[in-house]
Amino acid sequence: MMEMNNGNTVDITLEEDEAGQELVVFSLDHRSLLRLTPYQARVLATELIMAVNRAEVRGNLKRSHRPPRMPEPVVSGGLLRQLFTK
């Protein structure tokens, strides 16, 4: 079960229909919204994962297009001097 931002709950369960076929059932606040075959549920899951990946990539691209921060000034006698004095 997963609680949404608005307080609703989403539940995903496995049920068997009258013919004995397994169904993946998506419920919102205990009301059945989708009754999918395993194949249909897998396609939906794939589409959901692809949408999440696209959203994450877009978010990362937006963050990477911000102006770069100014580099810290090199302090005299710092790491570079230590490397070259050996």
PDB file with one MODEL, atoms N, CA, C and O in Angstrom:
MODEL        1
ATOM      1  N   MET A   1       0.845  -1.170   0.000  1.00  0.00           N
ATOM      2  CA  MET A   1       0.000   0.000   0.000  1.00  0.00           C
ATOM      3  C   MET A   1       0.893   1.238   0.000  1.00  0.00           C
ATOM      4  O   MET A   1       1.947   1.258   0.637  1.00  0.00           O
ATOM      5  N   MET A   2       0.463   2.257  -0.715  1.00  0.00           N
ATOM      6  CA  MET A   2       1.215   3.501  -0.801  1.00  0.00           C
ATOM      7  C   MET A   2       0.258   4.658  -0.539  1.00  0.00           C
ATOM      8  O   MET A   2      -0.837   4.711  -1.100  1.00  0.00           O
ATOM      9  N   GLU A   3       0.678   5.574   0.312  1.00  0.00           N
ATOM     10  CA  GLU A   3      -0.154   6.742   0.587  1.00  0.00           C
ATOM     11  C   GLU A   3       0.260   7.876  -0.330  1.00  0.00           C
ATOM     12  O   GLU A   3       1.448   8.165  -0.478  1.00  0.00           O
ATOM     13  N   MET A   4      -0.724   8.519  -0.945  1.00  0.00           N
ATOM     14  CA  MET A   4      -0.472   9.628  -1.862  1.00  0.00           C
ATOM     15  C   MET A   4      -0.401  10.934  -1.077  1.00  0.00           C
ATOM     16  O   MET A   4      -0.705  10.968   0.116  1.00  0.00           O
ATOM     17  N   ASN A   5       0.005  12.017  -1.758  1.00  0.00           N
ATOM     18  CA  ASN A   5       0.119  13.324  -1.109  1.00  0.00           C
ATOM     19  C   ASN A   5      -1.208  13.825  -0.555  1.00  0.00           C
ATOM     20  O   ASN A   5      -1.231  14.511   0.467  1.00  0.00           O
ATOM     21  N   ASN A   6      -2.299  13.496  -1.208  1.00  0.00           N
ATOM     22  CA  ASN A   6      -3.607  13.990  -0.781  1.00  0.00           C
ATOM     23  C   ASN A   6      -4.275  13.093   0.266  1.00  0.00           C
ATOM     24  O   ASN A   6      -5.429  13.322   0.628  1.00  0.00           O
ATOM     25  N   GLY A   7      -3.566  12.084   0.748  1.00  0.00           N
ATOM     26  CA  GLY A   7      -4.109  11.206   1.776  1.00  0.00           C
ATOM     27  C   GLY A   7      -4.760   9.946   1.243  1.00  0.00           C
ATOM     28  O   GLY A   7      -5.045   9.030   2.014  1.00  0.00           O
ATOM     29  N   ASN A   8      -5.006   9.877  -0.072  1.00  0.00           N
ATOM     30  CA  ASN A   8      -5.560   8.657  -0.649  1.00  0.00           C
ATOM     31  C   ASN A   8      -4.523   7.545  -0.583  1.00  0.00           C
ATOM     32  O   ASN A   8      -3.324   7.804  -0.482  1.00  0.00           O
ATOM     33  N   THR A   9      -4.996   6.307  -0.643  1.00  0.00           N
ATOM     34  CA  THR A   9      -4.084   5.169  -0.660  1.00  0.00           C
ATOM     35  C   THR A   9      -4.260   4.384  -1.950  1.00  0.00           C
ATOM     36  O   THR A   9      -5.369   4.203  -2.453  1.00  0.00           O
ATOM     37  N   VAL A  10      -3.127   3.924  -2.465  1.00  0.00           N
ATOM     38  CA  VAL A  10      -3.119   3.070  -3.650  1.00  0.00           C
ATOM     39  C   VAL A  10      -2.671   1.696  -3.189  1.00  0.00           C
ATOM     40  O   VAL A  10      -1.675   1.556  -2.478  1.00  0.00           O
ATOM     41  N   ASP A  11      -3.412   0.697  -3.600  1.00  0.00           N
ATOM     42  CA  ASP A  11      -3.087  -0.667  -3.213  1.00  0.00           C
ATOM     43  C   ASP A  11      -3.017  -1.519  -4.474  1.00  0.00           C
ATOM     44  O   ASP A  11      -3.859  -1.392  -5.363  1.00  0.00           O
ATOM     45  N   ILE A  12      -2.022  -2.381  -4.549  1.00  0.00           N
ATOM     46  CA  ILE A  12      -1.854  -3.287  -5.687  1.00  0.00           C
ATOM     47  C   ILE A  12      -1.905  -4.702  -5.139  1.00  0.00           C
ATOM     48  O   ILE A  12      -1.091  -5.089  -4.300  1.00  0.00           O
ATOM     49  N   THR A  13      -2.866  -5.465  -5.622  1.00  0.00           N
ATOM     50  CA  THR A  13      -3.048  -6.829  -5.122  1.00  0.00           C
ATOM     51  C   THR A  13      -3.163  -7.798  -6.288  1.00  0.00           C
ATOM     52  O   THR A  13      -3.360  -7.403  -7.437  1.00  0.00           O
ATOM     53  N   LEU A  14      -3.037  -9.059  -5.962  1.00  0.00           N
ATOM     54  CA  LEU A  14      -3.209 -10.126  -6.937  1.00  0.00           C
ATOM     55  C   LEU A  14      -4.485 -10.879  -6.565  1.00  0.00           C
ATOM     56  O   LEU A  14      -4.642 -11.333  -5.432  1.00  0.00           O
ATOM     57  N   GLU A  15      -5.390 -11.003  -7.530  1.00  0.00           N
ATOM     58  CA  GLU A  15      -6.655 -11.703  -7.302  1.00  0.00           C
ATOM     59  C   GLU A  15      -6.864 -12.730  -8.408  1.00  0.00           C
ATOM     60  O   GLU A  15      -6.218 -12.683  -9.454  1.00  0.00           O
ATOM     61  N   GLU A  16      -7.759 -13.635  -8.157  1.00  0.00           N
ATOM     62  CA  GLU A  16      -8.113 -14.642  -9.142  1.00  0.00           C
ATOM     63  C   GLU A  16      -9.564 -14.404  -9.563  1.00  0.00           C
ATOM     64  O   GLU A  16     -10.440 -14.242  -8.713  1.00  0.00           O
ATOM     65  N   ASP A  17      -9.818 -14.383 -10.885  1.00  0.00           N
ATOM     66  CA  ASP A  17     -11.188 -14.185 -11.352  1.00  0.00           C
ATOM     67  C   ASP A  17     -11.948 -15.511 -11.344  1.00  0.00           C
ATOM     68  O   ASP A  17     -11.414 -16.536 -10.922  1.00  0.00           O
ATOM     69  N   GLU A  18     -13.200 -15.486 -11.815  1.00  0.00           N
ATOM     70  CA  GLU A  18     -14.062 -16.673 -11.798  1.00  0.00           C
ATOM     71  C   GLU A  18     -13.511 -17.815 -12.637  1.00  0.00           C
ATOM     72  O   GLU A  18     -13.760 -18.985 -12.345  1.00  0.00           O
ATOM     73  N   ALA A  19     -12.759 -17.471 -13.684  1.00  0.00           N
ATOM     74  CA  ALA A  19     -12.188 -18.478 -14.575  1.00  0.00           C
ATOM     75  C   ALA A  19     -10.850 -19.011 -14.063  1.00  0.00           C
ATOM     76  O   ALA A  19     -10.250 -19.882 -14.692  1.00  0.00           O
ATOM     77  N   GLY A  20     -10.384 -18.500 -12.938  1.00  0.00           N
ATOM     78  CA  GLY A  20      -9.127 -18.948 -12.377  1.00  0.00           C
ATOM     79  C   GLY A  20      -7.908 -18.197 -12.879  1.00  0.00           C
ATOM     80  O   GLY A  20      -6.773 -18.570 -12.580  1.00  0.00           O
ATOM     81  N   GLN A  21      -8.144 -17.130 -13.648  1.00  0.00           N
ATOM     82  CA  GLN A  21      -7.034 -16.334 -14.172  1.00  0.00           C
ATOM     83  C   GLN A  21      -6.579 -15.323 -13.121  1.00  0.00           C
ATOM     84  O   GLN A  21      -7.400 -14.674 -12.474  1.00  0.00           O
ATOM     85  N   GLU A  22      -5.264 -15.197 -12.961  1.00  0.00           N
ATOM     86  CA  GLU A  22      -4.709 -14.223 -12.020  1.00  0.00           C
ATOM     87  C   GLU A  22      -4.827 -12.827 -12.609  1.00  0.00           C
ATOM     88  O   GLU A  22      -4.569 -12.620 -13.795  1.00  0.00           O
ATOM     89  N   LEU A  23      -5.218 -11.871 -11.774  1.00  0.00           N
ATOM     90  CA  LEU A  23      -5.336 -10.480 -12.182  1.00  0.00           C
ATOM     91  C   LEU A  23      -4.602  -9.594 -11.187  1.00  0.00           C
ATOM     92  O   LEU A  23      -4.639  -9.830  -9.979  1.00  0.00           O
ATOM     93  N   VAL A  24      -3.938  -8.580 -11.706  1.00  0.00           N
ATOM     94  CA  VAL A  24      -3.311  -7.567 -10.871  1.00  0.00           C
ATOM     95  C   VAL A  24      -4.332  -6.441 -10.732  1.00  0.00           C
ATOM     96  O   VAL A  24      -4.778  -5.870 -11.726  1.00  0.00           O
ATOM     97  N   VAL A  25      -4.697  -6.128  -9.485  1.00  0.00           N
ATOM     98  CA  VAL A  25      -5.762  -5.154  -9.232  1.00  0.00           C
ATOM     99  C   VAL A  25      -5.169  -3.908  -8.581  1.00  0.00           C
ATOM    100  O   VAL A  25      -4.516  -3.991  -7.541  1.00  0.00           O
ATOM    101  N   PHE A  26      -5.401  -2.755  -9.202  1.00  0.00           N
ATOM    102  CA  PHE A  26      -5.009  -1.465  -8.655  1.00  0.00           C
ATOM    103  C   PHE A  26      -6.244  -0.834  -8.037  1.00  0.00           C
ATOM    104  O   PHE A  26      -7.268  -0.662  -8.699  1.00  0.00           O
ATOM    105  N   SER A  27      -6.137  -0.495  -6.772  1.00  0.00           N
ATOM    106  CA  SER A  27      -7.273   0.102  -6.060  1.00  0.00           C
ATOM    107  C   SER A  27      -6.858   1.449  -5.496  1.00  0.00           C
ATOM    108  O   SER A  27      -5.733   1.624  -5.029  1.00  0.00           O
ATOM    109  N   LEU A  28      -7.781   2.396  -5.547  1.00  0.00           N
ATOM    110  CA  LEU A  28      -7.598   3.702  -4.928  1.00  0.00           C
ATOM    111  C   LEU A  28      -8.627   3.813  -3.820  1.00  0.00           C
ATOM    112  O   LEU A  28      -9.831   3.770  -4.076  1.00  0.00           O
ATOM    113  N   ASP A  29      -8.162   3.955  -2.601  1.00  0.00           N
ATOM    114  CA  ASP A  29      -9.046   4.000  -1.432  1.00  0.00           C
ATOM    115  C   ASP A  29     -10.025   2.830  -1.423  1.00  0.00           C
ATOM    116  O   ASP A  29     -11.219   3.002  -1.180  1.00  0.00           O
ATOM    117  N   HIS A  30      -9.502   1.650  -1.690  1.00  0.00           N
ATOM    118  CA  HIS A  30     -10.242   0.376  -1.632  1.00  0.00           C
ATOM    119  C   HIS A  30     -11.324   0.254  -2.703  1.00  0.00           C
ATOM    120  O   HIS A  30     -12.202  -0.602  -2.588  1.00  0.00           O
ATOM    121  N   ARG A  31     -11.280   1.097  -3.748  1.00  0.00           N
ATOM    122  CA  ARG A  31     -12.170   0.938  -4.905  1.00  0.00           C
ATOM    123  C   ARG A  31     -11.324   0.442  -6.060  1.00  0.00           C
ATOM    124  O   ARG A  31     -10.320   1.069  -6.399  1.00  0.00           O
ATOM    125  N   SER A  32     -11.699  -0.652  -6.663  1.00  0.00           N
ATOM    126  CA  SER A  32     -10.931  -1.250  -7.746  1.00  0.00           C
ATOM    127  C   SER A  32     -10.995  -0.348  -8.982  1.00  0.00           C
ATOM    128  O   SER A  32     -12.073  -0.058  -9.500  1.00  0.00           O
ATOM    129  N   LEU A  33      -9.826   0.086  -9.439  1.00  0.00           N
ATOM    130  CA  LEU A  33      -9.766   0.939 -10.622  1.00  0.00           C
ATOM    131  C   LEU A  33      -9.359   0.173 -11.863  1.00  0.00           C
ATOM    132  O   LEU A  33      -9.930   0.366 -12.937  1.00  0.00           O
ATOM    133  N   LEU A  34      -8.367  -0.701 -11.714  1.00  0.00           N
ATOM    134  CA  LEU A  34      -7.860  -1.462 -12.849  1.00  0.00           C
ATOM    135  C   LEU A  34      -7.747  -2.924 -12.463  1.00  0.00           C
ATOM    136  O   LEU A  34      -7.263  -3.260 -11.382  1.00  0.00           O
ATOM    137  N   ARG A  35      -8.192  -3.778 -13.345  1.00  0.00           N
ATOM    138  CA  ARG A  35      -8.017  -5.219 -13.186  1.00  0.00           C
ATOM    139  C   ARG A  35      -7.298  -5.685 -14.437  1.00  0.00           C
ATOM    140  O   ARG A  35      -7.897  -5.788 -15.507  1.00  0.00           O
ATOM    141  N   LEU A  36      -5.996  -5.971 -14.297  1.00  0.00           N
ATOM    142  CA  LEU A  36      -5.146  -6.246 -15.446  1.00  0.00           C
ATOM    143  C   LEU A  36      -4.622  -7.672 -15.427  1.00  0.00           C
ATOM    144  O   LEU A  36      -4.382  -8.256 -14.370  1.00  0.00           O
ATOM    145  N   THR A  37      -4.453  -8.217 -16.627  1.00  0.00           N
ATOM    146  CA  THR A  37      -3.760  -9.501 -16.729  1.00  0.00           C
ATOM    147  C   THR A  37      -2.287  -9.245 -16.374  1.00  0.00           C
ATOM    148  O   THR A  37      -1.838  -8.099 -16.411  1.00  0.00           O
ATOM    149  N   PRO A  38      -1.548 -10.277 -16.039  1.00  0.00           N
ATOM    150  CA  PRO A  38      -0.124 -10.054 -15.756  1.00  0.00           C
ATOM    151  C   PRO A  38       0.608  -9.369 -16.917  1.00  0.00           C
ATOM    152  O   PRO A  38       1.471  -8.521 -16.688  1.00  0.00           O
ATOM    153  N   TYR A  39       0.272  -9.728 -18.146  1.00  0.00           N
ATOM    154  CA  TYR A  39       0.904  -9.082 -19.302  1.00  0.00           C
ATOM    155  C   TYR A  39       0.583  -7.585 -19.326  1.00  0.00           C
ATOM    156  O   TYR A  39       1.479  -6.761 -19.514  1.00  0.00           O
ATOM    157  N   GLN A  40      -0.682  -7.235 -19.139  1.00  0.00           N
ATOM    158  CA  GLN A  40      -1.073  -5.828 -19.143  1.00  0.00           C
ATOM    159  C   GLN A  40      -0.389  -5.064 -18.008  1.00  0.00           C
ATOM    160  O   GLN A  40       0.033  -3.922 -18.192  1.00  0.00           O
ATOM    161  N   ALA A  41      -0.281  -5.689 -16.846  1.00  0.00           N
ATOM    162  CA  ALA A  41       0.377  -5.046 -15.708  1.00  0.00           C
ATOM    163  C   ALA A  41       1.854  -4.820 -15.999  1.00  0.00           C
ATOM    164  O   ALA A  41       2.410  -3.789 -15.621  1.00  0.00           O
ATOM    165  N   ARG A  42       2.495  -5.783 -16.673  1.00  0.00           N
ATOM    166  CA  ARG A  42       3.907  -5.635 -17.022  1.00  0.00           C
ATOM    167  C   ARG A  42       4.093  -4.481 -18.015  1.00  0.00           C
ATOM    168  O   ARG A  42       5.039  -3.704 -17.883  1.00  0.00           O
ATOM    169  N   VAL A  43       3.208  -4.361 -19.001  1.00  0.00           N
ATOM    170  CA  VAL A  43       3.293  -3.252 -19.961  1.00  0.00           C
ATOM    171  C   VAL A  43       3.111  -1.923 -19.234  1.00  0.00           C
ATOM    172  O   VAL A  43       3.848  -0.970 -19.489  1.00  0.00           O
ATOM    173  N   LEU A  44       2.139  -1.854 -18.335  1.00  0.00           N
ATOM    174  CA  LEU A  44       1.911  -0.632 -17.564  1.00  0.00           C
ATOM    175  C   LEU A  44       3.134  -0.300 -16.702  1.00  0.00           C
ATOM    176  O   LEU A  44       3.541   0.859 -16.624  1.00  0.00           O
ATOM    177  N   ALA A  45       3.714  -1.305 -16.061  1.00  0.00           N
ATOM    178  CA  ALA A  45       4.898  -1.091 -15.230  1.00  0.00           C
ATOM    179  C   ALA A  45       6.061  -0.577 -16.072  1.00  0.00           C
ATOM    180  O   ALA A  45       6.792   0.313 -15.637  1.00  0.00           O
ATOM    181  N   THR A  46       6.238  -1.121 -17.261  1.00  0.00           N
ATOM    182  CA  THR A  46       7.309  -0.680 -18.155  1.00  0.00           C
ATOM    183  C   THR A  46       7.099   0.775 -18.550  1.00  0.00           C
ATOM    184  O   THR A  46       8.041   1.567 -18.535  1.00  0.00           O
ATOM    185  N   GLU A  47       5.876   1.128 -18.901  1.00  0.00           N
ATOM    186  CA  GLU A  47       5.569   2.510 -19.275  1.00  0.00           C
ATOM    187  C   GLU A  47       5.802   3.451 -18.092  1.00  0.00           C
ATOM    188  O   GLU A  47       6.308   4.559 -18.272  1.00  0.00           O
ATOM    189  N   LEU A  48       5.444   3.026 -16.908  1.00  0.00           N
ATOM    190  CA  LEU A  48       5.646   3.838 -15.710  1.00  0.00           C
ATOM    191  C   LEU A  48       7.137   4.051 -15.455  1.00  0.00           C
ATOM    192  O   LEU A  48       7.561   5.171 -15.168  1.00  0.00           O
ATOM    193  N   ILE A  49       7.927   2.999 -15.555  1.00  0.00           N
ATOM    194  CA  ILE A  49       9.369   3.114 -15.338  1.00  0.00           C
ATOM    195  C   ILE A  49       9.990   4.040 -16.382  1.00  0.00           C
ATOM    196  O   ILE A  49      10.848   4.855 -16.043  1.00  0.00           O
ATOM    197  N   MET A  50       9.574   3.929 -17.639  1.00  0.00           N
ATOM    198  CA  MET A  50      10.126   4.799 -18.679  1.00  0.00           C
ATOM    199  C   MET A  50       9.766   6.257 -18.410  1.00  0.00           C
ATOM    200  O   MET A  50      10.597   7.141 -18.614  1.00  0.00           O
ATOM    201  N   ALA A  51       8.537   6.522 -17.954  1.00  0.00           N
ATOM    202  CA  ALA A  51       8.130   7.893 -17.643  1.00  0.00           C
ATOM    203  C   ALA A  51       8.933   8.446 -16.465  1.00  0.00           C
ATOM    204  O   ALA A  51       9.332   9.610 -16.477  1.00  0.00           O
ATOM    205  N   VAL A  52       9.164   7.626 -15.466  1.00  0.00           N
ATOM    206  CA  VAL A  52       9.963   8.057 -14.312  1.00  0.00           C
ATOM    207  C   VAL A  52      11.388   8.357 -14.755  1.00  0.00           C
ATOM    208  O   VAL A  52      11.962   9.359 -14.331  1.00  0.00           O
ATOM    209  N   ASN A  53      11.962   7.521 -15.587  1.00  0.00           N
ATOM    210  CA  ASN A  53      13.325   7.764 -16.090  1.00  0.00           C
ATOM    211  C   ASN A  53      13.396   9.080 -16.860  1.00  0.00           C
ATOM    212  O   ASN A  53      14.340   9.852 -16.689  1.00  0.00           O
ATOM    213  N   ARG A  54      12.395   9.336 -17.711  1.00  0.00           N
ATOM    214  CA  ARG A  54      12.382  10.599 -18.462  1.00  0.00           C
ATOM    215  C   ARG A  54      12.300  11.790 -17.513  1.00  0.00           C
ATOM    216  O   ARG A  54      12.992  12.790 -17.705  1.00  0.00           O
ATOM    217  N   ALA A  55      11.454  11.682 -16.487  1.00  0.00           N
ATOM    218  CA  ALA A  55      11.318  12.774 -15.525  1.00  0.00           C
ATOM    219  C   ALA A  55      12.627  13.012 -14.781  1.00  0.00           C
ATOM    220  O   ALA A  55      13.005  14.161 -14.552  1.00  0.00           O
ATOM    221  N   GLU A  56      13.321  11.948 -14.401  1.00  0.00           N
ATOM    222  CA  GLU A  56      14.594  12.093 -13.701  1.00  0.00           C
ATOM    223  C   GLU A  56      15.648  12.715 -14.604  1.00  0.00           C
ATOM    224  O   GLU A  56      16.419  13.565 -14.156  1.00  0.00           O
ATOM    225  N   VAL A  57      15.695  12.306 -15.867  1.00  0.00           N
ATOM    226  CA  VAL A  57      16.662  12.881 -16.807  1.00  0.00           C
ATOM    227  C   VAL A  57      16.384  14.363 -17.000  1.00  0.00           C
ATOM    228  O   VAL A  57      17.310  15.174 -16.985  1.00  0.00           O
ATOM    229  N   ARG A  58      15.129  14.723 -17.180  1.00  0.00           N
ATOM    230  CA  ARG A  58      14.786  16.147 -17.343  1.00  0.00           C
ATOM    231  C   ARG A  58      15.200  16.945 -16.119  1.00  0.00           C
ATOM    232  O   ARG A  58      15.759  18.034 -16.245  1.00  0.00           O
ATOM    233  N   GLY A  59      14.930  16.411 -14.938  1.00  0.00           N
ATOM    234  CA  GLY A  59      15.326  17.097 -13.709  1.00  0.00           C
ATOM    235  C   GLY A  59      16.824  17.270 -13.620  1.00  0.00           C
ATOM    236  O   GLY A  59      17.309  18.330 -13.224  1.00  0.00           O
ATOM    237  N   ASN A  60      17.568  16.226 -13.989  1.00  0.00           N
ATOM    238  CA  ASN A  60      19.035  16.313 -13.962  1.00  0.00           C
ATOM    239  C   ASN A  60      19.545  17.320 -14.981  1.00  0.00           C
ATOM    240  O   ASN A  60      20.491  18.059 -14.708  1.00  0.00           O
ATOM    241  N   LEU A  61      18.917  17.352 -16.162  1.00  0.00           N
ATOM    242  CA  LEU A  61      19.335  18.315 -17.182  1.00  0.00           C
ATOM    243  C   LEU A  61      19.068  19.745 -16.724  1.00  0.00           C
ATOM    244  O   LEU A  61      19.891  20.631 -16.954  1.00  0.00           O
ATOM    245  N   LYS A  62      17.942  19.975 -16.085  1.00  0.00           N
ATOM    246  CA  LYS A  62      17.638  21.314 -15.590  1.00  0.00           C
ATOM    247  C   LYS A  62      18.661  21.741 -14.551  1.00  0.00           C
ATOM    248  O   LYS A  62      19.108  22.889 -14.549  1.00  0.00           O
ATOM    249  N   ARG A  63      19.032  20.823 -13.669  1.00  0.00           N
ATOM    250  CA  ARG A  63      20.021  21.159 -12.639  1.00  0.00           C
ATOM    251  C   ARG A  63      21.402  21.372 -13.252  1.00  0.00           C
ATOM    252  O   ARG A  63      22.167  22.204 -12.764  1.00  0.00           O
ATOM    253  N   SER A  64      21.730  20.641 -14.304  1.00  0.00           N
ATOM    254  CA  SER A  64      23.073  20.761 -14.892  1.00  0.00           C
ATOM    255  C   SER A  64      23.212  22.017 -15.747  1.00  0.00           C
ATOM    256  O   SER A  64      24.334  22.411 -16.066  1.00  0.00           O
ATOM    257  N   HIS A  65      22.117  22.652 -16.123  1.00  0.00           N
ATOM    258  CA  HIS A  65      22.191  23.867 -16.937  1.00  0.00           C
ATOM    259  C   HIS A  65      22.263  25.131 -16.099  1.00  0.00           C
ATOM    260  O   HIS A  65      22.245  26.233 -16.648  1.00  0.00           O
ATOM    261  N   ARG A  66      22.341  25.001 -14.809  1.00  0.00           N
ATOM    262  CA  ARG A  66      22.510  26.177 -13.955  1.00  0.00           C
ATOM    263  C   ARG A  66      23.930  26.704 -14.166  1.00  0.00           C
ATOM    264  O   ARG A  66      24.838  25.943 -14.500  1.00  0.00           O
ATOM    265  N   PRO A  67      24.111  28.001 -13.969  1.00  0.00           N
ATOM    266  CA  PRO A  67      25.463  28.540 -14.144  1.00  0.00           C
ATOM    267  C   PRO A  67      26.425  27.872 -13.156  1.00  0.00           C
ATOM    268  O   PRO A  67      26.076  27.629 -12.001  1.00  0.00           O
ATOM    269  N   PRO A  68      27.625  27.584 -13.624  1.00  0.00           N
ATOM    270  CA  PRO A  68      28.583  26.915 -12.734  1.00  0.00           C
ATOM    271  C   PRO A  68      29.007  27.840 -11.600  1.00  0.00           C
ATOM    272  O   PRO A  68      29.050  29.061 -11.750  1.00  0.00           O
ATOM    273  N   ARG A  69      29.315  27.232 -10.475  1.00  0.00           N
ATOM    274  CA  ARG A  69      29.806  28.019  -9.344  1.00  0.00           C
ATOM    275  C   ARG A  69      31.245  28.432  -9.634  1.00  0.00           C
ATOM    276  O   ARG A  69      31.975  27.747 -10.349  1.00  0.00           O
ATOM    277  N   MET A  70      31.626  29.549  -9.071  1.00  0.00           N
ATOM    278  CA  MET A  70      32.993  30.024  -9.226  1.00  0.00           C
ATOM    279  C   MET A  70      33.919  29.070  -8.479  1.00  0.00           C
ATOM    280  O   MET A  70      33.614  28.656  -7.361  1.00  0.00           O
ATOM    281  N   PRO A  71      35.049  28.720  -9.092  1.00  0.00           N
ATOM    282  CA  PRO A  71      35.982  27.823  -8.402  1.00  0.00           C
ATOM    283  C   PRO A  71      36.584  28.504  -7.185  1.00  0.00           C
ATOM    284  O   PRO A  71      36.730  29.726  -7.145  1.00  0.00           O
ATOM    285  N   GLU A  72      36.923  27.712  -6.218  1.00  0.00           N
ATOM    286  CA  GLU A  72      37.572  28.227  -5.020  1.00  0.00           C
ATOM    287  C   GLU A  72      38.964  28.728  -5.406  1.00  0.00           C
ATOM    288  O   GLU A  72      39.620  28.106  -6.242  1.00  0.00           O
ATOM    289  N   PRO A  73      39.429  29.824  -4.827  1.00  0.00           N
ATOM    290  CA  PRO A  73      40.775  30.312  -5.146  1.00  0.00           C
ATOM    291  C   PRO A  73      41.830  29.331  -4.648  1.00  0.00           C
ATOM    292  O   PRO A  73      41.677  28.693  -3.606  1.00  0.00           O
ATOM    293  N   VAL A  74      42.894  29.233  -5.419  1.00  0.00           N
ATOM    294  CA  VAL A  74      43.996  28.355  -5.038  1.00  0.00           C
ATOM    295  C   VAL A  74      44.797  29.063  -3.963  1.00  0.00           C
ATOM    296  O   VAL A  74      45.219  30.204  -4.146  1.00  0.00           O
ATOM    297  N   VAL A  75      45.002  28.403  -2.864  1.00  0.00           N
ATOM    298  CA  VAL A  75      45.739  28.986  -1.748  1.00  0.00           C
ATOM    299  C   VAL A  75      47.214  28.681  -1.940  1.00  0.00           C
ATOM    300  O   VAL A  75      47.593  27.545  -2.226  1.00  0.00           O
ATOM    301  N   SER A  76      48.031  29.689  -1.783  1.00  0.00           N
ATOM    302  CA  SER A  76      49.467  29.513  -1.907  1.00  0.00           C
ATOM    303  C   SER A  76      49.944  28.478  -0.901  1.00  0.00           C
ATOM    304  O   SER A  76      49.585  28.520   0.276  1.00  0.00           O
ATOM    305  N   GLY A  77      50.752  27.558  -1.382  1.00  0.00           N
ATOM    306  CA  GLY A  77      51.251  26.518  -0.499  1.00  0.00           C
ATOM    307  C   GLY A  77      50.267  25.376  -0.359  1.00  0.00           C
ATOM    308  O   GLY A  77      50.391  24.547   0.542  1.00  0.00           O
ATOM    309  N   GLY A  78      49.294  25.331  -1.243  1.00  0.00           N
ATOM    310  CA  GLY A  78      48.281  24.289  -1.166  1.00  0.00           C
ATOM    311  C   GLY A  78      48.737  22.998  -1.804  1.00  0.00           C
ATOM    312  O   GLY A  78      49.931  22.701  -1.848  1.00  0.00           O
ATOM    313  N   LEU A  79      47.798  22.245  -2.288  1.00  0.00           N
ATOM    314  CA  LEU A  79      48.041  20.912  -2.825  1.00  0.00           C
ATOM    315  C   LEU A  79      48.977  20.942  -4.036  1.00  0.00           C
ATOM    316  O   LEU A  79      49.850  20.083  -4.160  1.00  0.00           O
ATOM    317  N   LEU A  80      48.803  21.923  -4.932  1.00  0.00           N
ATOM    318  CA  LEU A  80      49.668  21.974  -6.114  1.00  0.00           C
ATOM    319  C   LEU A  80      51.137  22.174  -5.719  1.00  0.00           C
ATOM    320  O   LEU A  80      52.025  21.529  -6.275  1.00  0.00           O
ATOM    321  N   ARG A  81      51.381  23.050  -4.777  1.00  0.00           N
ATOM    322  CA  ARG A  81      52.767  23.277  -4.353  1.00  0.00           C
ATOM    323  C   ARG A  81      53.333  22.016  -3.723  1.00  0.00           C
ATOM    324  O   ARG A  81      54.502  21.688  -3.927  1.00  0.00           O
ATOM    325  N   GLN A  82      52.517  21.313  -2.964  1.00  0.00           N
ATOM    326  CA  GLN A  82      52.982  20.069  -2.342  1.00  0.00           C
ATOM    327  C   GLN A  82      53.341  19.046  -3.397  1.00  0.00           C
ATOM    328  O   GLN A  82      54.319  18.315  -3.240  1.00  0.00           O
ATOM    329  N   LEU A  83      52.562  18.978  -4.480  1.00  0.00           N
ATOM    330  CA  LEU A  83      52.821  18.002  -5.530  1.00  0.00           C
ATOM    331  C   LEU A  83      54.110  18.307  -6.269  1.00  0.00           C
ATOM    332  O   LEU A  83      54.857  17.387  -6.603  1.00  0.00           O
ATOM    333  N   PHE A  84      54.391  19.589  -6.534  1.00  0.00           N
ATOM    334  CA  PHE A  84      55.529  19.936  -7.359  1.00  0.00           C
ATOM    335  C   PHE A  84      56.825  20.113  -6.555  1.00  0.00           C
ATOM    336  O   PHE A  84      57.894  20.220  -7.155  1.00  0.00           O
ATOM    337  N   THR A  85      56.765  20.147  -5.258  1.00  0.00           N
ATOM    338  CA  THR A  85      57.988  20.310  -4.474  1.00  0.00           C
ATOM    339  C   THR A  85      58.615  18.996  -4.114  1.00  0.00           C
ATOM    340  O   THR A  85      59.708  18.978  -3.547  1.00  0.00           O
ATOM    341  N   LYS A  86      57.977  17.904  -4.415  1.00  0.00           N
ATOM    342  CA  LYS A  86      58.539  16.575  -4.089  1.00  0.00           C
ATOM    343  C   LYS A  86      59.527  16.134  -5.116  1.00  0.00           C
ATOM    344  O   LYS A  86      60.093  15.047  -5.001  1.00  0.00           O
TER     345      LYS A  86
ENDMDL
END
